Amino acid sequence: MVFILGKSLETFFGIGPNVSSRLMARYHIHPTAKIGDLANPQVLDITAALSEMKIENDLRRQVLDDIKRLRDTGTYRGRRHALGLPVRGQNTRNQIKTAYKLNSAERRL
């Protein structure tokens, strides 16, 4: 199997194409470089940079804490999160209220 470094970095939660390309540019790594072709110092530099970033479980926990804070303060966005509705102004085309949806909303509040 061939593992390209850019795509491999994007598998982490919180790292997208932009962050991946910036990391590779910072350490002068070609975008199509394979993981096996990297020298040991380059691998150590990338792992050090990843350890400084907030990724995976830390970032997931922060997102959930932010949503919980919005729900606790009773903001509009918090109520939309609690009801499972679109938060950022999207339309809700299908407005059928099912018993499942209503029951889950009561449990979440």
C-alpha atoms as one frame of an Amber mdcrd trajectory, in Angstrom:
protein
   0.000   0.000   0.000   1.172   3.495  -0.798   0.586   6.100   1.906   0.934
   9.686   0.752   1.747  11.979   3.674  -0.800  14.691   2.837  -3.739  12.290
   2.758  -2.480  10.468   5.839  -2.379  13.690   7.847  -5.952  14.466   6.799
  -7.189  11.281   8.476  -6.746  12.993  11.867  -9.839  14.778  13.204  -9.168
  18.506  12.968  -6.619  18.422  10.145  -7.850  19.303   6.695  -6.134  19.927
   3.368  -4.968  23.436   4.284  -3.369  22.481   7.588  -1.815  19.412   6.002
  -0.239  21.412   3.176   1.001  24.092   5.613   2.673  21.428   7.778   4.390
  19.873   4.785   5.507  23.281   3.497   6.921  24.219   6.903   9.197  21.164
   6.899   9.981  21.292   3.152   8.226  18.041   2.235   6.859  17.483  -1.258
   3.033  17.145  -1.366   3.195  13.698  -2.972   5.910  12.334  -0.669   5.336
   8.868   0.691   5.595   8.160   4.395   8.270   5.516   3.905  10.494   7.980
   2.018  10.734  10.454   4.904  13.912  10.798   6.916  13.783  10.231  10.653
  14.232  13.948  11.562  11.294  14.876   9.318   9.084  12.302  11.029  10.122
  13.624  14.433   9.392  17.218  13.363   5.910  16.316  12.134   5.076  14.325
  15.264   6.272  17.229  17.434   4.076  19.644  15.478   1.077  17.297  15.779
   1.587  16.929  19.514   1.373  20.716  19.914  -1.897  20.901  17.972  -5.335
  20.181  19.400  -6.528  17.199  17.375  -8.595  14.023  17.799 -10.100  13.515
  21.274  -9.043  16.901  22.673 -10.732  18.709  19.804 -13.846  16.519  19.965
 -14.110  17.221  23.715 -13.751  20.970  23.120 -16.498  20.961  20.471 -18.855
  19.027  22.761 -18.079  21.392  25.658 -18.831  24.398  23.446 -22.179  22.916
  22.423 -22.978  22.074  26.054 -22.179  25.651  27.076 -24.533  26.985  24.395
 -27.290  24.651  25.575 -26.792  25.550  29.235 -26.955  29.287  28.590 -30.159
  28.811  26.587 -29.015  30.554  23.439 -30.805  30.141  20.125 -27.944  28.055
  18.757 -27.994  25.868  21.859 -31.704  25.204  21.495 -31.257  24.317  17.816
 -28.462  21.876  18.761 -30.677  20.318  21.442 -33.549  19.824  19.015 -31.298
  18.417  16.302 -32.254  21.174  13.861 -29.968  23.150  11.529 -27.985  25.688
  13.514 -26.493  28.019  10.910 -29.569  29.301   9.131 -30.261  26.435   6.762
 -33.839  25.837   5.750 -35.802  22.923   7.126 -37.714  21.760   4.078 -39.281
  18.673   5.580 -41.292  19.842   8.582 -42.963  16.582   9.504 -42.976  16.156
  13.274 -42.679  12.505  14.112 -43.084  11.043  17.582 -39.449   9.940  17.505
 -38.269  13.492  16.826 -40.474  14.980  19.532 -39.460  12.398  22.119 -35.778
  12.799  21.404 -36.091  16.567  21.734 -37.662  16.244  25.170 -34.913  13.886
  26.325 -32.118  16.163  25.128 -33.368  19.311  26.863
